[in-house]
């Protein structure tokens, strides 16, 4: 009996100790909150990270430090960077990854591959963002107002998503799935550093893994609507010029459900046709004209805004085809429902030949104006 007790105690001791072998104390960790990747002039990969340093005392706050490393590969740059920082660098709190445009033009797979090979790296909630300049320039700002740069960027991206500049959110996980899908492309938030301000420029379009074009902020909102989504707000300002009904109208088509028709068909000659129609309900938030917006005038406004937004939507589709960005997943529809036709296509070339039939119908449901 005594021997059994000794053996049991020994077994429990080993179990407890083995559970501690891989443990790390928070005070020994250096947490990365934002990460950036760039392509240098000599074609090397540059990784820049914002590290959050734990407070030294209970009364002091956290600090952030910015560090960079270079290498011929993403892993090489990461190893160089880790050799320069104090403590054990971990990315478990990383919320945003910025890719410089020059590297994005070469392809996203190299900077993403290292994340997916490391099981300790988060991917499901990490926002992926493209910058027109260098990612290091943005992260090196260190702080914006009272916010550390990583916190500021996450808050800014969240607010822009609510404004429908990009929605639904794109994370490393969603982008990785799109990269593995031959019939679906994607777009990412596109930002820039102008002076001391970090501004939204719209979205960066991708052909497979490579940056291939952009949409400005207003066209980015239209793209979100054409996908059948919207954030809390989706605002436009357009000029109406129809006889006595003349002026600028600001209206919001967010919050209301977007009615969308998306249908892909293949003609006998192999030509691919896409019906892409959306119906929007809007609230007028500002009107500079002098003509009262009565019931009859609203019908005219609906007609004019529908025409204006249809023209804009068709322009967005042209830009997508120019960038060879199949963000609507036309190829995916062909794979699923017209597989024999898909097998005869070379999608990297044939997507630009797709015949889109696009329309937008606007219905103002509230003028929001007191006369």
C-alpha positions as CSV (number, residue, x, y, z in Angstrom):
1,X,0.0,0.0,0.0
2,X,2.8,2.4,0.9
3,X,4.6,1.7,-2.3
4,X,1.4,2.4,-4.3
5,X,1.1,5.8,-2.6
6,X,4.7,6.6,-3.4
7,X,4.2,5.6,-7.1
8,X,1.0,7.7,-7.3
9,X,2.7,10.7,-5.8
10,X,5.6,10.4,-8.2
11,X,3.3,10.1,-11.2
12,X,1.4,13.2,-10.2
13,X,4.6,15.1,-9.7
14,X,5.8,14.3,-13.2
15,X,2.4,15.2,-14.6
16,X,2.4,18.6,-12.9
17,X,6.0,19.3,-13.9
18,X,5.5,18.3,-17.5
19,X,2.6,20.8,-17.7
20,X,5.0,23.6,-16.8
21,X,7.8,22.8,-19.2
22,X,6.3,24.9,-22.0
23,X,4.9,27.7,-19.9
24,X,6.0,31.3,-20.3
25,X,5.6,34.2,-17.9
26,X,3.9,37.3,-19.2
27,X,6.7,39.4,-17.8
28,X,9.2,37.5,-20.1
29,X,7.1,38.1,-23.2
30,X,7.3,40.9,-25.7
31,X,3.9,41.2,-27.6
32,X,3.6,42.4,-31.2
33,X,0.5,44.5,-31.8
34,X,1.0,45.5,-35.4
35,X,3.3,44.1,-38.1
36,X,4.3,45.4,-41.5
37,X,6.1,44.0,-44.5
38,X,7.9,45.9,-47.3
39,X,10.0,45.1,-50.3
40,X,13.3,47.1,-50.2
41,X,15.0,48.6,-53.3
42,X,17.4,45.7,-53.4
43,X,14.5,43.2,-53.3
44,X,14.9,42.1,-49.7
45,X,12.0,41.6,-47.3
46,X,11.7,44.2,-44.5
47,X,9.6,43.3,-41.4
48,X,8.6,46.1,-39.0
49,X,6.8,45.4,-35.7
50,X,5.3,47.4,-32.9
51,X,6.1,45.7,-29.6
52,X,4.2,46.3,-26.4
53,X,6.5,46.4,-23.4
54,X,4.9,45.4,-20.1
55,X,5.0,48.1,-17.3
56,X,8.0,47.9,-15.0
57,X,5.9,48.9,-12.0
58,X,2.2,48.9,-11.1
59,X,2.1,52.7,-11.4
60,X,3.6,52.9,-14.9
61,X,1.8,52.2,-18.1
62,X,2.8,50.0,-21.1
63,X,5.1,51.3,-23.7
64,X,5.6,50.5,-27.4
65,X,8.8,50.1,-29.3
66,X,9.3,49.8,-33.1
67,X,11.9,47.4,-34.5
68,X,12.8,46.2,-38.0
69,X,14.7,43.4,-39.6
70,X,15.6,42.5,-43.2
71,X,16.2,39.2,-45.0
72,X,16.0,37.6,-48.4
73,X,12.9,35.8,-47.2
74,X,10.1,36.6,-44.8
75,X,11.4,34.1,-42.3
76,X,14.9,35.5,-42.7
77,X,13.6,39.0,-41.9
78,X,11.7,37.7,-38.9
79,X,14.7,35.9,-37.5
80,X,16.9,39.0,-37.9
81,X,14.2,41.1,-36.2
82,X,13.9,38.6,-33.3
83,X,17.6,38.7,-32.7
84,X,17.3,42.5,-32.0
85,X,14.5,42.6,-29.6
86,X,14.5,41.9,-25.9
87,X,12.5,39.0,-24.4
88,X,10.5,36.4,-26.3
89,X,8.6,38.0,-29.1
90,X,5.1,36.6,-29.6
91,X,2.4,37.7,-32.0
92,X,-0.6,36.3,-30.1
93,X,-2.0,39.9,-29.7
94,X,-1.3,41.0,-33.2
95,X,-4.5,42.6,-34.7
96,X,-3.3,44.1,-38.0
97,X,-0.8,43.3,-40.7
98,X,0.2,46.0,-43.2
99,X,1.7,45.1,-46.6
100,X,3.5,47.8,-48.7
101,X,2.3,48.2,-52.2
102,X,5.6,47.2,-53.8
103,X,5.6,43.9,-52.0
104,X,1.8,43.4,-52.7
105,X,2.6,43.7,-56.4
106,X,5.0,40.8,-56.1
107,X,2.4,38.7,-54.3
108,X,0.9,38.1,-50.8
109,X,1.8,34.5,-50.3
110,X,5.4,35.0,-49.1
111,X,4.5,37.3,-46.2
112,X,1.4,35.2,-45.3
113,X,3.1,31.8,-45.6
114,X,5.2,32.3,-42.5
115,X,2.1,33.1,-40.4
116,X,0.2,29.9,-41.5
117,X,3.3,27.7,-40.9
118,X,3.5,28.8,-37.3
119,X,0.6,27.5,-35.1
120,X,1.3,30.2,-32.5
121,X,0.5,33.0,-35.0
122,X,-3.2,34.2,-35.0
123,X,-4.9,34.5,-38.3
124,X,-8.7,34.5,-37.8
125,X,-9.0,38.1,-36.5
126,X,-5.9,39.7,-38.0
127,X,-6.9,42.5,-40.5
128,X,-4.9,42.6,-43.6
129,X,-4.3,46.1,-45.1
130,X,-2.3,47.5,-48.1
131,X,-0.5,50.8,-47.9
132,X,0.4,52.9,-50.9
133,X,3.8,53.6,-49.5
134,X,5.9,51.7,-47.0
135,X,4.3,49.8,-44.1
136,X,7.3,50.7,-42.0
137,X,6.5,54.5,-42.4
138,X,3.1,54.0,-40.8
139,X,4.2,51.7,-38.0
140,X,7.1,54.1,-37.2
141,X,4.6,56.8,-36.3
142,X,4.4,54.9,-33.0
143,X,1.4,56.9,-31.7
144,X,-1.5,58.8,-33.1
145,X,-2.9,61.1,-30.4
146,X,-3.2,59.1,-27.2
147,X,-3.4,55.8,-29.1
148,X,-0.5,53.5,-29.9
149,X,-0.2,52.9,-33.6
150,X,-1.7,49.3,-33.6
151,X,-4.7,50.4,-31.5
152,X,-5.3,53.4,-33.8
153,X,-5.1,51.3,-37.0
154,X,-7.6,48.7,-35.7
155,X,-10.0,51.4,-34.6
156,X,-9.7,53.2,-37.9
157,X,-10.3,50.0,-40.0
158,X,-13.3,49.2,-37.8
159,X,-14.8,52.6,-38.3
160,X,-14.2,52.5,-42.1
161,X,-16.0,49.1,-42.2
162,X,-19.0,50.7,-40.5
163,X,-18.9,53.4,-43.2
164,X,-19.0,50.6,-45.9
165,X,-15.7,51.4,-47.4
166,X,-14.9,47.7,-47.0
167,X,-17.3,45.1,-45.7
168,X,-17.5,42.4,-44.6
169,X,-14.1,42.5,-42.8
170,X,-11.2,40.7,-44.6
171,X,-8.8,38.8,-42.3
172,X,-5.8,36.7,-43.0
173,X,-8.1,33.6,-42.8
174,X,-10.6,34.9,-45.4
175,X,-7.8,36.0,-47.8
176,X,-6.0,32.7,-47.5
177,X,-9.2,30.9,-48.4
178,X,-9.6,33.2,-51.4
179,X,-6.1,32.5,-52.5
180,X,-6.9,28.8,-52.6
181,X,-10.1,29.4,-54.7
182,X,-9.4,29.7,-58.5
183,X,-12.9,31.3,-59.0
184,X,-12.8,34.1,-56.4
185,X,-10.6,37.1,-55.9
186,X,-10.7,39.8,-53.1
187,X,-10.0,43.4,-52.2
188,X,-8.3,44.8,-49.2
189,X,-8.3,48.2,-47.3
190,X,-6.0,50.7,-49.0
191,X,-4.4,53.4,-46.8
192,X,-1.7,55.9,-47.1
193,X,0.4,58.3,-45.0
194,X,-0.1,61.9,-46.1
195,X,1.9,64.3,-44.0
196,X,1.1,63.3,-40.4
197,X,-2.3,61.8,-41.3
198,X,-3.1,58.2,-42.1
199,X,-5.9,58.3,-44.7
200,X,-8.2,55.8,-46.4
201,X,-7.6,55.7,-50.2
202,X,-10.3,53.0,-50.9
203,X,-9.5,49.4,-51.7
204,X,-6.7,47.5,-53.3
205,X,-7.8,45.0,-55.9
206,X,-6.1,41.6,-56.4
207,X,-5.7,39.2,-59.3
208,X,-5.0,35.9,-57.5
209,X,-2.3,36.9,-55.0
210,X,-1.0,40.1,-56.7
211,X,-2.1,43.7,-56.3
212,X,-3.6,44.7,-59.7
213,X,-5.6,48.0,-59.2
214,X,-7.5,50.3,-56.9
215,X,-10.9,51.8,-56.3
216,X,-11.4,55.2,-54.7
217,X,-13.4,55.6,-51.5
218,X,-16.8,56.3,-53.1
219,X,-16.4,53.4,-55.6
220,X,-15.3,51.2,-52.7
221,X,-18.7,51.8,-51.1
222,X,-20.4,51.0,-54.4
223,X,-18.4,47.7,-54.5
224,X,-19.6,46.7,-51.1
225,X,-23.2,47.4,-52.2
226,X,-22.8,45.4,-55.4
227,X,-21.6,42.5,-53.2
228,X,-24.9,42.7,-51.4
229,X,-23.6,44.1,-48.2
230,X,-23.4,47.4,-46.3
231,X,-22.1,48.6,-43.0
232,X,-24.0,50.9,-40.6
233,X,-23.8,53.7,-43.2
234,X,-23.2,54.0,-46.9
235,X,-23.3,57.6,-47.9
236,X,-23.1,59.3,-51.3
237,X,-23.4,62.9,-52.4
238,X,-24.6,63.4,-56.0
239,X,-25.8,66.4,-58.1
240,X,-29.3,66.4,-59.5
241,X,-30.0,68.7,-62.5
242,X,-33.5,68.1,-63.8
243,X,-35.2,71.4,-64.6
244,X,-36.4,73.1,-61.4
245,X,-35.1,70.2,-59.3
246,X,-31.5,71.3,-59.1
247,X,-28.9,70.8,-56.3
248,X,-26.6,68.5,-54.4
249,X,-28.2,65.6,-52.5
250,X,-26.4,63.7,-49.7
251,X,-28.1,60.4,-49.0
252,X,-27.5,57.2,-46.9
253,X,-28.4,53.7,-48.2
254,X,-26.8,51.9,-45.2
255,X,-28.7,50.0,-42.5
256,X,-31.3,48.9,-45.0
257,X,-31.0,45.4,-46.5
258,X,-29.6,45.4,-50.1
259,X,-31.8,43.4,-52.5
260,X,-29.4,41.8,-54.9
261,X,-29.8,39.7,-58.0
262,X,-26.7,37.9,-59.2
263,X,-27.0,35.3,-62.0
264,X,-24.3,33.8,-64.2
265,X,-25.3,32.2,-67.6
266,X,-23.3,30.9,-70.5
267,X,-24.5,31.5,-74.1
268,X,-24.2,28.8,-76.8
269,X,-21.1,30.5,-78.2
270,X,-19.4,30.2,-74.8
271,X,-19.9,33.9,-73.9
272,X,-20.4,34.4,-70.1
273,X,-23.2,36.8,-69.1
274,X,-23.7,38.2,-65.5
275,X,-26.9,39.8,-64.3
276,X,-26.0,42.1,-61.4
277,X,-28.8,44.2,-60.1
278,X,-29.3,45.8,-56.7
279,X,-32.1,47.7,-55.1
280,X,-31.3,50.3,-52.4
281,X,-33.5,52.2,-49.9
282,X,-32.1,55.6,-48.9
283,X,-32.6,58.5,-46.6
284,X,-31.8,62.0,-47.7
285,X,-29.5,63.7,-45.2
286,X,-28.9,67.0,-47.0
287,X,-30.3,68.8,-50.1
288,X,-29.0,72.1,-51.3
289,X,-31.8,72.8,-53.9
290,X,-34.7,75.2,-53.5
291,X,-37.4,73.0,-55.0
292,X,-39.5,71.3,-52.2
293,X,-39.0,67.5,-52.1
294,X,-42.7,66.5,-52.4
295,X,-43.9,63.1,-53.5
296,X,-43.7,64.0,-57.2
297,X,-40.2,65.4,-56.8
298,X,-39.0,62.2,-54.9
299,X,-40.0,60.1,-58.0
300,X,-37.8,62.3,-60.1
301,X,-35.0,62.1,-57.5
302,X,-35.3,58.3,-57.5
303,X,-35.0,58.2,-61.3
304,X,-32.0,60.5,-61.4
305,X,-30.1,58.8,-58.6
306,X,-30.8,55.4,-60.1
307,X,-29.3,56.5,-63.4
308,X,-26.2,58.1,-61.6
309,X,-25.5,55.1,-59.4
310,X,-26.0,52.7,-62.3
311,X,-23.4,54.6,-64.3
312,X,-21.1,54.5,-61.3
313,X,-21.7,50.7,-60.7
314,X,-20.8,50.0,-64.4
315,X,-17.6,52.0,-64.0
316,X,-16.7,49.9,-60.9
317,X,-17.3,46.7,-62.9
318,X,-15.0,48.0,-65.7
319,X,-12.3,48.8,-63.2
320,X,-12.6,45.3,-61.7
321,X,-12.3,43.7,-65.1
322,X,-9.3,45.9,-66.0
323,X,-7.6,44.7,-62.8
324,X,-8.7,41.1,-63.5
325,X,-10.3,41.0,-60.1
326,X,-13.2,38.5,-59.9
327,X,-14.4,39.7,-56.6
328,X,-18.0,38.6,-57.2
329,X,-17.0,35.0,-57.7
330,X,-18.2,34.6,-61.3
331,X,-15.6,31.9,-61.8
332,X,-16.9,30.0,-58.7
333,X,-20.4,30.0,-60.2
334,X,-19.0,28.6,-63.4
335,X,-17.1,25.9,-61.5
336,X,-20.3,24.9,-59.6
337,X,-23.0,25.2,-62.4
338,X,-21.2,25.3,-65.7
339,X,-18.1,23.1,-65.1
340,X,-17.6,22.0,-68.7
341,X,-17.5,25.7,-69.8
342,X,-15.2,26.5,-66.9
343,X,-12.7,23.8,-68.1
344,X,-12.5,25.5,-71.5
345,X,-11.8,28.9,-70.0
346,X,-8.4,30.5,-69.2
347,X,-9.9,32.6,-66.4
348,X,-6.8,34.9,-66.1
349,X,-7.6,36.1,-69.6
350,X,-11.3,35.4,-70.1
351,X,-12.7,37.2,-67.0
352,X,-12.1,40.6,-68.7
353,X,-14.4,39.4,-71.6
354,X,-17.4,38.6,-69.3
355,X,-20.5,40.6,-70.3
356,X,-21.9,42.3,-67.2
357,X,-25.5,43.7,-67.2
358,X,-25.5,46.0,-64.2
359,X,-28.2,48.2,-62.8
360,X,-28.9,50.1,-59.5
361,X,-32.4,51.1,-58.4
362,X,-32.7,53.7,-55.7
363,X,-35.9,54.4,-53.6
364,X,-35.8,57.3,-51.2
365,X,-38.0,56.3,-48.2
366,X,-37.4,59.4,-46.1
367,X,-36.3,62.9,-47.0
368,X,-34.9,63.6,-43.5
369,X,-35.4,67.3,-44.2
370,X,-37.6,69.9,-42.4
371,X,-39.0,72.5,-44.8
